Amino acid sequence: MRHARTLNLPDNGTNDVNATISDATRVAIKAGCRAAMSLGTALITGASGGIGAAYAERLARRGYDLALVGRNRSRLNTLAAHVSDETGREVQVLVADLSDRKALAGLESFLIEDATLSMLVNSAGIGAVAPLLQSDVAKMEEMITLNISVVIRLIYAAAPGFVARGKGTIINISSTVAIGPETLNGVYAGTKAFVLALSQSLHHELSGKGIRVQAVLPGPTLTEFWKVAGMPVHSLPSEIVMPLGEMVDAALAGLELGEFATIPSLPHIADWDAFEAARQKLLLNLSHAHPAARYRKQSNKQQLPSRDGNSGKRYQ
């Protein structure tokens, strides 16, 4: 039996955001005949294809009901029908352009009101491969909005409910460019570095409250990302491009292993542990009352004694 529901999150031409969402949510939540005990609802952005769609299929098989967010109604409906027919899970389709503030506000309301929500997967995003000076600054600003601002707002909407219920999972899709920004467009890398930093802070703040936070840092993955970004994926060396299913399977395996950061292609987790240990060591020395000795020595070299013997006056 299929349990799919479609919810159109309002765009600028819609009048009543809250009424539309609450009505549709109420219908979906009251729908019966669930296949088995649910692990709650996983809301997945960017579910029209790529990483988000792969998460949807796998999470449904694991026992999650789904709320699929994306712009492509046809793709979402096809995915919802496939997943609900295969697994019997309840699937809600939320058609929304997250760059539209009214649609984003509607999705925030959905996250706040749905008490079944147990997982948020921030998969929506866009990328760029052109060098900074060859990039359209307006497009870069749009990327910052989707890759950063939307992620912030959705987490702000979902996290309080998770804390109140004492459980929940937040999965943020970052990228290996977060720690290797010189490999692609700098603004794109900056957005993914933000996602990693935000995830680290959330992990520190929420782990003691029963909330799991995972940052996933994929390398090049076989999705439409590259075509949209302007670089055909076949132009990349095949040995560095991971099939989509393998990437998401690895990310979910990392979640089950309790990893905070999962880099699907990293052979040895000890390498990440060493990277994190080095970062923690730096933290101990990032704030002191006086500059480091090497800067004081350099400053002293730039000072010459005055004629009256005072050495504290700088030479001008």
C-alpha positions in Angstrom: 0.0 0.0 0.0 1.4 3.4 -0.9 1.4 6.3 1.5 2.6 9.3 -0.5 1.3 12.9 0.1 2.2 16.0 -1.9 2.5 19.4 -0.2 3.2 22.5 -2.2 5.2 25.0 -0.1 3.9 28.4 -1.1 5.9 30.7 -3.4 5.4 34.4 -3.8 2.0 33.8 -5.4 0.5 32.0 -2.4 -1.5 33.7 0.3 -1.5 31.6 3.5 1.7 29.7 4.3 0.9 28.4 7.7 -2.6 27.2 6.8 -1.4 25.4 3.8 1.3 23.6 5.7 -0.7 22.7 8.8 -3.6 21.3 6.8 -1.3 19.1 4.6 0.8 18.0 7.6 -2.3 17.0 9.5 -3.5 14.9 6.6 -0.1 13.1 6.3 0.4 12.5 10.0 -3.0 11.0 10.5 -2.6 8.6 7.5 -2.7 5.1 8.8 -1.4 1.7 7.6 2.3 2.2 8.3 4.3 -0.8 7.3 6.1 -1.1 10.6 7.2 1.0 13.6 8.7 4.1 12.2 12.0 5.6 13.2 10.4 9.0 12.7 10.4 11.3 9.8 13.6 12.2 7.9 13.3 15.5 6.0 15.7 15.6 3.1 16.4 18.7 1.1 17.7 18.5 -2.5 15.7 15.3 -2.9 14.8 15.8 -6.5 18.0 13.9 -7.5 21.6 13.1 -6.6 22.7 12.7 -3.0 19.3 13.7 -1.6 17.4 11.1 -3.6 19.9 8.4 -2.7 19.5 9.2 1.0 15.7 9.0 0.6 15.8 5.4 -0.8 18.2 4.2 1.9 16.6 5.9 4.9 13.2 4.5 3.9 14.6 1.0 3.8 16.0 1.6 7.3 12.6 2.4 8.6 12.2 6.2 8.3 9.2 8.0 6.9 10.2 10.7 4.6 9.6 14.4 3.8 11.2 15.1 0.4 12.0 18.7 -0.4 12.9 19.9 -3.9 11.9 22.0 -6.9 11.2 19.3 -9.4 7.7 18.1 -8.7 7.8 15.3 -11.3 11.0 13.8 -10.0 9.8 14.1 -6.4 6.5 12.4 -7.1 8.3 9.6 -9.0 10.7 9.0 -6.1 8.0 9.1 -3.6 5.9 6.6 -5.4 8.9 4.3 -5.9 10.0 4.5 -2.2 6.5 4.1 -0.7 5.7 1.2 -3.0 9.0 -0.6 -2.2 9.1 0.0 1.5 5.5 0.9 2.6 6.9 4.0 4.4 4.9 7.2 4.5 6.3 9.8 2.1 5.5 13.5 1.9 6.5 15.6 -1.1 7.2 19.2 -0.4 7.7 21.2 -3.6 9.7 24.3 -2.8 12.4 26.6 -4.1 14.5 27.2 -1.0 15.9 30.4 -2.5 12.4 31.9 -2.1 12.0 33.4 1.4 8.3 32.6 1.6 8.8 29.0 0.6 11.7 28.7 3.1 9.5 30.1 5.9 6.9 27.5 5.0 9.4 24.7 5.4 10.6 26.1 8.7 7.1 26.0 10.0 6.8 22.4 8.8 10.0 21.5 10.7 8.7 23.3 13.9 5.3 21.7 13.8 6.0 18.1 12.9 6.6 16.2 16.1 7.5 13.0 14.2 10.6 14.7 12.8 13.7 12.7 13.9 16.3 13.5 11.2 17.3 16.5 9.0 19.5 15.9 6.0 20.8 19.2 4.5 21.6 18.0 1.0 20.4 20.9 -1.2 23.2 23.0 -2.6 24.9 24.3 -5.7 28.5 24.5 -6.7 31.0 26.2 -9.0 34.2 25.2 -10.5 35.4 28.4 -12.3 38.1 30.5 -10.7 36.9 33.4 -8.5 37.8 36.2 -11.0 35.9 34.4 -13.8 32.8 33.9 -11.7 29.5 35.8 -11.7 29.3 37.5 -8.3 25.5 37.4 -8.4 25.7 33.6 -8.9 28.1 33.4 -6.0 25.7 35.3 -3.8 22.9 32.9 -4.8 25.2 30.0 -3.9 25.9 31.5 -0.5 22.2 31.8 0.2 21.4 28.2 -0.6 24.6 26.6 0.8 24.7 28.6 4.0 21.7 30.7 4.8 19.1 27.9 4.1 21.1 25.4 6.1 21.2 27.8 9.1 17.5 28.5 9.0 16.5 24.9 8.7 18.7 23.8 11.6 17.3 26.7 13.7 13.8 25.4 13.0 14.5 21.7 13.6 17.0 21.7 16.5 14.8 23.0 19.3 12.3 20.2 18.7 15.1 17.7 18.7 16.4 19.0 22.0 12.9 19.1 23.6 12.4 15.4 22.6 15.9 14.5 23.6 16.8 12.9 20.3 17.4 13.7 16.7 20.0 13.6 13.9 21.3 16.4 11.7 23.3 15.4 8.6 25.0 18.2 6.8 26.5 17.6 3.4 29.8 19.4 3.2 32.7 18.5 0.8 36.4 17.7 0.8 36.9 21.2 -0.5 36.1 22.4 3.1 39.7 21.3 4.0 41.2 21.6 0.5 39.7 25.0 -0.8 42.4 25.4 -3.5 40.9 22.5 -5.5 37.7 24.3 -6.7 36.0 27.6 -6.7 36.9 29.5 -3.6 33.4 30.8 -2.8 32.0 27.2 -3.1 34.8 25.9 -0.9 34.1 28.7 1.6 30.4 27.7 1.8 31.4 24.1 2.5 34.0 25.1 5.1 31.2 27.0 6.8 29.0 23.9 6.8 31.9 21.9 8.4 32.5 24.6 11.0 28.8 24.9 11.9 28.6 21.2 12.2 31.6 21.1 14.6 30.0 23.8 16.8 26.6 22.0 16.8 28.3 18.7 17.6 30.0 20.4 20.6 26.7 22.1 21.7 24.2 19.4 21.2 25.9 16.0 21.6 25.2 16.1 25.3 21.5 16.7 24.6 21.0 13.4 22.7 21.4 15.0 19.2 23.6 13.4 16.6 25.4 15.7 14.2 27.3 14.4 11.2 29.3 16.3 8.6 29.7 14.3 5.3 32.7 15.4 3.2 32.4 13.7 -0.2 35.0 14.0 -2.9 33.9 14.1 -6.6 30.7 12.1 -6.8 28.9 10.9 -9.9 25.9 13.3 -9.9 24.5 16.1 -12.0 26.5 18.6 -9.8 29.4 18.7 -12.3 27.1 19.4 -15.3 25.3 22.2 -13.5 28.6 23.7 -12.2 29.9 23.8 -15.8 32.4 20.9 -15.8 31.3 17.5 -17.3 32.1 14.8 -14.9 33.8 12.7 -17.6 36.5 15.4 -17.7 37.6 14.2 -14.3 40.0 11.3 -13.8 37.7 8.3 -13.3 39.8 7.0 -10.3 38.7 10.0 -8.2 35.0 9.9 -9.0 32.9 7.8 -6.6 29.5 6.3 -7.7 26.6 8.0 -5.9 25.3 4.9 -4.2 28.6 4.0 -2.8 29.2 7.5 -1.4 25.8 7.6 0.4 26.2 4.0 1.7 29.6 5.0 3.2 28.1 8.1 4.7 25.4 6.1 6.5 27.9 3.5 7.6 29.9 6.4 9.1 26.8 7.5 10.9 26.3 4.0 12.3 29.9 4.0 13.4 29.4 7.1 15.4 31.6 9.3 13.3 31.2 13.1 13.4 33.0 13.6 10.1 32.7 11.1 7.4 35.0 11.3 4.3 33.8 8.4 2.2 37.1 8.0 0.3 39.5 8.4 3.2 41.2 5.0 3.7 42.2 5.5 7.4 40.1 7.3 9.9 43.3 7.8 11.9 44.2 10.5 9.4 41.1 12.5 10.3 41.8 11.9 14.0 45.3 13.3 13.5 43.9 16.3 11.7 41.5 16.9 14.5 44.2 16.4 17.2 46.3 19.0 15.5 43.4 21.4 15.4 42.7 20.8 19.1 46.4 21.4 19.9 46.1 24.8 18.0 43.1 25.7 20.1 45.2 25.7 23.2 47.4 28.5 21.9 45.0 30.7 19.9 44.4 33.2 22.7 47.1 34.7 25.0 47.7 38.0 26.7 50.8 38.8 24.6 51.9 38.1 21.0 54.1 35.1 20.3 57.9 35.5 20.8 58.7 35.6 17.1 56.5 38.7 16.6 58.0 40.5 19.7 61.6 39.8 18.3 60.6 41.2 15.0 59.1 44.3 16.6 62.4 44.8 18.6 64.4 44.7 15.4 62.4 47.6 14.0 63.3 49.8 17.0 66.4 52.0 17.0 67.9 53.8 20.1 67.3 57.5 20.3 70.1 60.1 20.8 69.3 60.4 24.5 69.7 56.6 25.0 66.1 55.7 25.2 65.5 52.6 23.0 61.7 52.5 23.1 61.2 55.1 20.4 60.6 53.7 16.9 62.8 55.0 14.1 60.7 57.1 11.6 
